[in-house]
Amino acid sequence: MLPAGTPVVERVTNWSLRHRAAAIFGWLALVALAWVVGTFAPGTDARSSPAGDAGTGQAVLDHQSTREPFWENVLVPRDSPAVTDLVTTLTTSGAAADIRSPLDDPAQVSANGKAGLVTFRITGTGTEIRSNLAKATAAVETVAARHPDVHLAQAGDLSVSGAVDQSIKEDIKRSETRSLPITVLILLVVFGSLVAAAVPVLLAGTTVFATFGFLSLVDNWIPVNSATSAMTLLIGMAVGVDYSLFFLRRAREERAHGVDESIRIAARTSGHVIVVSGLTVVLCVTGLLFTGLDNLRGLTVSTILVVGLAVLAAVTVLPATLSLLGHRVDRGRIPWLGNRPTRSRFWAAVAGVVTRRPALWSGIAAALLILLTLPAFGIRLQDPAPTESLPRSIPVIDAAARVQEAFPGVTMPAHVVLWNENGDPVDTPAVRRAIGELTAGTPKPVVIVPVDQSLVVRIPLGGNGNDETASRTLTKLRETLLPQTIGRLDGVGYAVAGRTAEAYDFTAQVLARAPYVFGFILLLAFVLLLVVFRSVAVPAVSILLNLLSVGAAYGVLTLVFQDGFLAPLLGFTPYGGVLGWLPMFLFVLLFGLSTDYHVFILSRIRERRRAGSDARAAIVEGTARSSGVVTSAALIMTGVFSIFLSLAAIEYKMLGLGMAFAILLDATLVRGVLLPAALALLGDRLWRPEAVASLNDDPRTLHLS
């Protein structure tokens, strides 16, 4: 029996050691339950609600008894006989209606007079829509085959969104298949043993599997999109392997005390750090809730689930598994890798150098980070259009780009939603006249679509859909044109929806709520580290270092993706901006993950101080004992997130580079050089005298009882 007052982590681990079968089978039962819930639980996927004015318009359409129809566009040479053939073939297919072409509408002719646009509505409802899209696409391909000298480019609502969805699915599959080999390879190098490398991978894999099962149930109330699923996979693999790595390396280090006792020591030290680190990540991610955005709410819940399950596995089933395996955990040794020291000579040497001249090295490291941050002062937040997100090697994306060049903005039009505020039909002669005045000075072609009691006016915004031209047109539409036309009609409500408006409003809300998110994270990190280390200097230094690390990541993102540095090497075409929500998401996640490493290193330094070492010796030895495993963990995270660089969508490339660079920088330059230098500058002022005294009396580092 453990004495009264033993921390809860140590008590949980001790129970797992005494009930190994219950701990292991209990975890497997939890994973099985998640699978059952995800497979058989009834319900439908929750739909996300856009922010701002776009959300208002979408809400009006959602309350109609019919759905807004989908439209497709086909770019054709204006005077080609293929135009007549295409219109006739689409008409007889039964899959297209409301066909408009340059034969009967001059608005369907490009500004240079060379290209024409055939626009049509996909007929049918429900499951008929997809099949009719296939029929219409087949009709276009048939006409193209009859006119081999003419290039027909089809791109519209469903064809473009279908290409984006297919690309996301393929990207997720690639990330799944590539993350596992990279993780296993790094773990083999770290542990030098097949069995030891397999344990973290299996725990992380089951953690992610269980998370996806529970997310299937959560998705009934909170939207969980494909991007959230991809990030959940990589975050789950990264933190799951990291936590297992921290625990297993400490247990190996204490092996001389016996198998179970080494596990108890690991629980008392690394186990507590894991719990604090996981709690930090979870609490930091909750800051995303201040945005009030549905998609980020789903990402918050998924991250909390996967990190929480990873922590649970690390303090329950992992100790039981290590106890069951005993010395067999080292089986399958790989020559030259099986006897790696637990103390890093390299990081000991680095810490020794920087602590001898801390002012010099802290100045150099800080200057380098500030230099990397400078490009971020010119950052421009803008979401990419599908033609900018995906490569033109995808046929539909190439077609959309061709349509966009000839008819700017037509593939991502503004959806001006009109409705009668008393519930009556809004389609009246007065409204039609106002629409005519509204569209007189806007880009063409314009399509008016009745949707039950409401009307949707599809107006091209010019530009490429999400650039400055489109944003200016959207602002003019909302602030000037609509108030001067539709706004003069009594009882008629209006709002501007559509993909451009949704992206614009999403970014605007992110920027408006960012100060609350950042303030919450900074205050939370300060209070948490203050409670854990009982020192004001520790959280102050930690927050400053985290800000430098995040700022450097912002600068590199701006330099690479906005300015195009290394664009050919990374396989993308810069579009002049950075994804709108990415800086805030990186801030939240990196603050949580970097605090993970920070707590781990500081805990080892504090152990040496508790043992009686002077400040400099404690910093050097604590860094030597912890930076090796932190670097290994960072390499795993860097490797996992670097997979995103090989994916097709530029959004994933941004996320991958931002996370991989920041984590690697944080675990090397920041934690290996700047942190020891900063701590050496503070010396014994780092801790309050009474805190140091209490640490010397208390054999436990993090008393979470």
Rosetta blueprint (number, residue, H / E / L):
1 M L
2 L L
3 P L
4 A L
5 G L
6 T L
7 P L
8 V H
9 V H
10 E H
11 R H
12 V H
13 T H
14 N H
15 W H
16 S H
17 L H
18 R H
19 H L
20 R H
21 A H
22 A H
23 A H
24 I H
25 F H
26 G H
27 W H
28 L H
29 A H
30 L H
31 V H
32 A H
33 L H
34 A H
35 W H
36 V H
37 V H
38 G H
39 T H
40 F H
41 A L
42 P L
43 G L
44 T L
45 D L
46 A L
47 R L
48 S L
49 S L
50 P L
51 A L
52 G H
53 D H
54 A H
55 G H
56 T H
57 G H
58 Q H
59 A H
60 V H
61 L H
62 D H
63 H L
64 Q L
65 S L
66 T L
67 R L
68 E L
69 P L
70 F L
71 W E
72 E E
73 N E
74 V E
75 L E
76 V E
77 P E
78 R L
79 D L
80 S L
81 P L
82 A H
83 V H
84 T H
85 D H
86 L H
87 V H
88 T H
89 T H
90 L H
91 T H
92 T H
93 S H
94 G L
95 A L
96 A E
97 A E
98 D E
99 I E
100 R E
101 S L
102 P L
103 L L
104 D L
105 D L
106 P H
107 A H
108 Q H
109 V E
110 S L
111 A L
112 N L
113 G L
114 K L
115 A E
116 G E
117 L E
118 V E
119 T E
120 F E
121 R E
122 I E
123 T L
124 G L
125 T L
126 G L
127 T L
128 E H
129 I H
130 R H
131 S H
132 N H
133 L H
134 A H
135 K H
136 A H
137 T H
138 A H
139 A H
140 V H
141 E H
142 T H
143 V H
144 A H
145 A H
146 R H
147 H L
148 P L
149 D L
150 V L
151 H L
152 L L
153 A E
154 Q E
155 A E
156 G E
157 D H
158 L H
159 S H
160 V H
161 S H
162 G H
163 A H
164 V H
165 D H
166 Q H
167 S H
168 I H
169 K H
170 E H
171 D H
172 I H
173 K H
174 R H
175 S H
176 E H
177 T H
178 R H
179 S H
180 L H
181 P H
182 I H
183 T H
184 V H
185 L H
186 I H
187 L H
188 L H
189 V H
190 V H
191 F H
192 G L
193 S E
194 L H
195 V H
196 A H
197 A H
198 A H
199 V H
200 P H
201 V H
202 L H
203 L H
204 A H
205 G H
206 T H
207 T H
208 V H
209 F H
210 A H
211 T H
212 F H
213 G H
214 F H
215 L H
216 S H
217 L H
218 V H
219 D L
220 N L
221 W L
222 I L
223 P L
224 V L
225 N L
226 S H
227 A H
228 T H
229 S H
230 A H
231 M H
232 T H
233 L H
234 L H
235 I H
236 G H
237 M H
238 A H
239 V H
240 G H
241 V H
242 D H
243 Y H
244 S H
245 L H
246 F H
247 F H
248 L H
249 R H
250 R H
251 A H
252 R H
253 E H
254 E L
255 R H
256 A H
257 H H
258 G L
259 V H
260 D H
261 E H
262 S H
263 I H
264 R H
265 I H
266 A H
267 A H
268 R H
269 T H
270 S H
271 G H
272 H H
273 V H
274 I H
275 V H
276 V H
277 S H
278 G H
279 L H
280 T H
281 V H
282 V H
283 L H
284 C H
285 V H
286 T H
287 G H
288 L H
289 L H
290 F H
291 T H
292 G L
293 L L
294 D H
295 N H
296 L H
297 R H
298 G H
299 L H
300 T H
301 V H
302 S H
303 T H
304 I H
305 L H
306 V H
307 V H
308 G H
309 L H
310 A H
311 V H
312 L H
313 A H
314 A H
315 V H
316 T L
317 V H
318 L H
319 P H
320 A H
321 T H
322 L H
323 S H
324 L H
325 L H
326 G H
327 H H
328 R H
329 V H
330 D H
331 R L
332 G L
333 R E
334 I L
335 P L
336 W L
337 L L
338 G L
339 N L
340 R L
341 P L
342 T L
343 R L
344 S L
345 R H
346 F H
347 W H
348 A H
349 A H
350 V H
351 A H
352 G H
353 V H
354 V H
355 T H
356 R H
357 R L
358 P H
359 A H
360 L H
361 W H
362 S H
363 G H
364 I H
365 A H
366 A H
367 A H
368 L H
369 L H
370 I H
371 L H
372 L H
373 T H
374 L H
375 P H
376 A H
377 F H
378 G H
379 I L
380 R L
381 L E
382 Q L
383 D L
384 P L
385 A L
386 P H
387 T H
388 E H
389 S H
390 L L
391 P L
392 R L
393 S L
394 I L
395 P H
396 V H
397 I H
398 D H
399 A H
400 A H
401 A H
402 R H
403 V H
404 Q H
405 E H
406 A H
407 F L
408 P L
409 G L
410 V L
411 T L
412 M L
413 P L
414 A E
415 H E
416 V E
417 V E
418 L E
419 W E
420 N E
421 E L
422 N L
423 G L
424 D L
425 P L
426 V L
427 D L
428 T L
429 P H
430 A H
431 V H
432 R H
433 R H
434 A H
435 I H
436 G H
437 E H
438 L H
439 T H
440 A L
441 G L
442 T L
443 P L
444 K L
445 P L
446 V L
447 V E
448 I E
449 V E
450 P E
451 V E
452 D L
453 Q L
454 S E
455 L E
456 V E
457 V E
458 R E
459 I E
460 P L
461 L L
462 G L
463 G L
464 N L
465 G L
466 N L
467 D L
468 E H
469 T H
470 A H
471 S H
472 R H
473 T H
474 L H
475 T H
476 K H
477 L H
478 R H
479 E H
480 T H
481 L H
482 L H
483 P H
484 Q H
485 T L
486 I H
487 G H
488 R H
489 L L
490 D L
491 G L
492 V E
493 G E
494 Y E
495 A E
496 V E
497 A E
498 G L
499 R H
500 T H
501 A H
502 E H
503 A H
504 Y H
505 D H
506 F H
507 T H
508 A H
509 Q H
510 V H
511 L H
512 A H
513 R H
514 A H
515 P H
516 Y H
517 V H
518 F H
519 G H
520 F H
521 I H
522 L H
523 L H
524 L H
525 A H
526 F H
527 V H
528 L H
529 L H
530 L H
531 V H
532 V H
533 F H
534 R L
535 S L
536 V L
537 A H
538 V H
539 P H
540 A H
541 V H
542 S H
543 I H
544 L H
545 L H
546 N H
547 L H
548 L H
549 S H
550 V H
551 G H
552 A H
553 A H
554 Y H
555 G H
556 V H
557 L H
558 T H
559 L H
560 V H
561 F H
562 Q H
563 D L
564 G L
565 F L
566 L L
567 A H
568 P H
569 L H
570 L H
571 G L
572 F L
573 T L
574 P L
575 Y L
576 G L
577 G L
578 V E
579 L L
580 G L
581 W L
582 L H
583 P H
584 M H
585 F H
586 L H
587 F H
588 V H
589 L H
590 L H
591 F H
592 G H
593 L H
594 S H
595 T H
596 D H
597 Y H
598 H H
599 V H
600 F H
601 I H
602 L H
603 S H
604 R H
605 I H
606 R H
607 E H
608 R H
609 R H
610 R H
611 A L
612 G L
613 S L
614 D L
615 A H
616 R H
617 A H
618 A H
619 I H
620 V H
621 E H
622 G H
623 T H
624 A H
625 R H
626 S H
627 S H
628 G H
629 V H
630 V H
631 T H
632 S H
633 A H
634 A H
635 L H
636 I H
637 M H
638 T H
639 G H
640 V H
641 F H
642 S H
643 I H
644 F H
645 L H
646 S H
647 L L
648 A L
649 A L
650 I H
651 E H
652 Y H
653 K H
654 M H
655 L H
656 G H
657 L H
658 G H
659 M H
660 A H
661 F H
662 A H
663 I H
664 L H
665 L H
666 D H
667 A H
668 T H
669 L H
670 V H
671 R H
672 G H
673 V H
674 L H
675 L H
676 P H
677 A H
678 A H
679 L H
680 A H
681 L H
682 L H
683 G H
684 D H
685 R H
686 L H
687 W L
688 R L
689 P H
690 E H
691 A H
692 V H
693 A H
694 S H
695 L H
696 N H
697 D H
698 D L
699 P L
700 R L
701 T L
702 L L
703 H L
704 L L
705 S L
